[in-house]
Amino acid sequence: MSEQASMVAVVTGGAGGIGRALALRLAADGWAVGVLDRDADGSAATCDAVREAGGHAVASPADITSEDEVRAAFASLREQLGPPNLLVNNAGWDVFGFFKDSDAATWDKLIAINYRGMLLCTHAALEDLRAAGDRGRIINVSSDAGRVGSSGEAVYAGCKAAIIGFSKSLARELARDLVTVNVVCPGPTDTTLLASVGESEYGAKVVAGLKRAIPFGRLGQPEDVAGAVAFLASAEARFITGQVVSVSGGLTMAG
Ligand SMILES: NC(=O)c1ccc[n+]([C@@H]2O[C@H](COP(=O)([O-])OP(=O)(O)OC[C@H]3O[C@@H](n4cnc5c(N)ncnc54)[C@H](O)[C@@H]3O)[C@@H](O)[C@H]2O)c1
C-alpha cells in the first residue's frame, strides 16, 4: 500500500478486543495509529504491542461520551501524528437484557456510547477528513444486531441501526469531497464484550445458539474484522461508499 501518501488513523475503542486488532493491522499496513479509548492502561498496552511489531501508535485516553474529552483527544493525536485521514469508530458497549426489564438510565448510557459518542468523534475529525479528499475514510463499526435485530439487545441494536442510517447519509454529504463512509458489521466475535453477553443464563444460551447457527462453525475473531476494515481503509476502496459489510461467517446474508 505504498501509494498512500497520508496514513494517519484514529481508532476508537482501541484498548481491547476488535479495536486492538484494528490498531495492529492498520499499523502493519503502514498507518500511524492514534488510539482513543477510556481505558488508559489498555490503550498503552495496544501501543506497546504495535511498537513491538514495528509499527507506530500513540494513545490519548478519553471517554467518547464527553465532548470536551473527545475534542482534547483529537487535538492531542493531531499534534502527535498529524491530521488523520482515517477514522474508525469502533468503541462500543452493551448490556444484555430484555427491553421490558430495562430502564431509561440504561438506554441513555447505550445511546451515549454507541451512537452519540460516534457522532462526537466523527464531528471532531471531520475537517481533517474532508481535507484529505480521496484519501479520507470513515469506517463505522456497527453490528449485525443493527441489521437483523437481536433479542436481549434492543436498544443496542437500535443504536447500531442508527449508525448505518447516519453513515449512509454522511456518505452522501461527503461524496463531493471524495471521502468515503462505510460500515462494518461484526457478527458474534470472540471478545470481552461477547463474554459479558454470555454471563447470564439466557445470554449464554443465545451465544451458544448463535455459534451453532454460524455457517462457518466458529465465532469471529477480531482479526477477521480487521481484514475488512483494512480493505475499506485502503486506496483500493476509493470508489466504495455508503456500504455495509457483514463479517459474520455467513450468519446473516440478508440484503
Ligand atoms: N464482540 C462482538 O460480538 C461484537 C459483535 C458486533 C459488534 N461489535 C462491536 O464491535 C466494537 C468493538 O467491540 P468489542 O467486541 O471489541 O468490545 P470490547 O469491550 O472488547 O472493546 C470495546 C472497547 O471500547 C472501549 N469503550 C467503551 N466505552 C467507551 C467510552 N465511553 N469511551 C471510550 N472508549 C470506550 C472499551 O474501553 C474497549 O476498549 C463495538 O462497537 C461493538 O459494539 C462487537
The ligand as a MOL file (V3000), in Angstrom:
LIG
                    3D

  0  0  0     0  0            999 V3000
M  V30 BEGIN CTAB
M  V30 COUNTS 44 48 0 0 0
M  V30 BEGIN ATOM
M  V30 1 N -17.8080 -8.7770 20.0420 0
M  V30 2 C -18.9050 -8.9160 19.3190 0
M  V30 3 O -19.5080 -9.9960 19.2610 0
M  V30 4 C -19.4280 -7.7420 18.5190 0
M  V30 5 C -20.4610 -8.0160 17.6100 0
M  V30 6 C -20.9650 -6.9520 16.8530 0
M  V30 7 C -20.4420 -5.6840 17.0070 0
M  V30 8 N -19.4440 -5.4520 17.9200 0 CHG=1
M  V30 9 C -18.9490 -4.0720 18.0220 0
M  V30 10 O -17.5410 -4.0560 17.8430 0
M  V30 11 C -16.9910 -2.9420 18.5570 0
M  V30 12 C -15.8430 -3.4310 19.4200 0
M  V30 13 O -16.3750 -4.3240 20.3790 0
M  V30 14 P -15.5060 -5.4400 21.1210 0
M  V30 15 O -16.2390 -6.7070 20.9900 0
M  V30 16 O -14.0880 -5.3530 20.7230 0 CHG=-1
M  V30 17 O -15.7030 -4.9460 22.6310 0
M  V30 18 P -14.6590 -4.7090 23.8090 0
M  V30 19 O -15.4830 -4.4900 25.0150 0
M  V30 20 O -13.6420 -5.7950 23.8140 0
M  V30 21 O -13.9390 -3.3590 23.3750 0
M  V30 22 C -14.6450 -2.1410 23.3460 0
M  V30 23 C -13.6780 -1.0150 23.6230 0
M  V30 24 O -14.4230 0.2100 23.6420 0
M  V30 25 C -13.9770 0.9770 24.7460 0
M  V30 26 N -15.0390 1.8780 25.1960 0
M  V30 27 C -16.2510 1.5280 25.6950 0
M  V30 28 N -16.9130 2.6210 26.0720 0
M  V30 29 C -16.1080 3.6880 25.8260 0
M  V30 30 C -16.2310 5.0810 26.0360 0
M  V30 31 N -17.3310 5.6210 26.5990 0
M  V30 32 N -15.2210 5.8830 25.6620 0
M  V30 33 C -14.1010 5.3560 25.1200 0
M  V30 34 N -13.9190 4.0440 24.9140 0
M  V30 35 C -14.9190 3.2080 25.2690 0
M  V30 36 C -13.6290 -0.0370 25.8180 0
M  V30 37 O -12.7570 0.5120 26.8000 0
M  V30 38 C -12.9950 -1.1500 24.9930 0
M  V30 39 O -11.5970 -0.9970 24.8560 0
M  V30 40 C -18.1460 -2.3380 19.3500 0
M  V30 41 O -18.6610 -1.2190 18.6610 0
M  V30 42 C -19.1690 -3.4520 19.3900 0
M  V30 43 O -20.4810 -2.9650 19.5400 0
M  V30 44 C -18.9170 -6.4580 18.6550 0
M  V30 END ATOM
M  V30 BEGIN BOND
M  V30 1 1 1 2
M  V30 2 2 2 3
M  V30 3 1 2 4
M  V30 4 1 4 5
M  V30 5 2 4 44
M  V30 6 2 5 6
M  V30 7 1 6 7
M  V30 8 2 7 8
M  V30 9 1 8 9
M  V30 10 1 8 44
M  V30 11 1 9 10
M  V30 12 1 9 42
M  V30 13 1 10 11
M  V30 14 1 11 12
M  V30 15 1 11 40
M  V30 16 1 12 13
M  V30 17 1 13 14
M  V30 18 2 14 15
M  V30 19 1 14 16
M  V30 20 1 14 17
M  V30 21 1 17 18
M  V30 22 2 18 19
M  V30 23 1 18 20
M  V30 24 1 18 21
M  V30 25 1 21 22
M  V30 26 1 22 23
M  V30 27 1 23 24
M  V30 28 1 23 38
M  V30 29 1 24 25
M  V30 30 1 25 26
M  V30 31 1 25 36
M  V30 32 1 26 27
M  V30 33 1 26 35
M  V30 34 2 27 28
M  V30 35 1 28 29
M  V30 36 1 29 30
M  V30 37 2 29 35
M  V30 38 1 30 31
M  V30 39 2 30 32
M  V30 40 1 32 33
M  V30 41 2 33 34
M  V30 42 1 34 35
M  V30 43 1 36 37
M  V30 44 1 36 38
M  V30 45 1 38 39
M  V30 46 1 40 41
M  V30 47 1 40 42
M  V30 48 1 42 43
M  V30 END BOND
M  V30 END CTAB
M  END
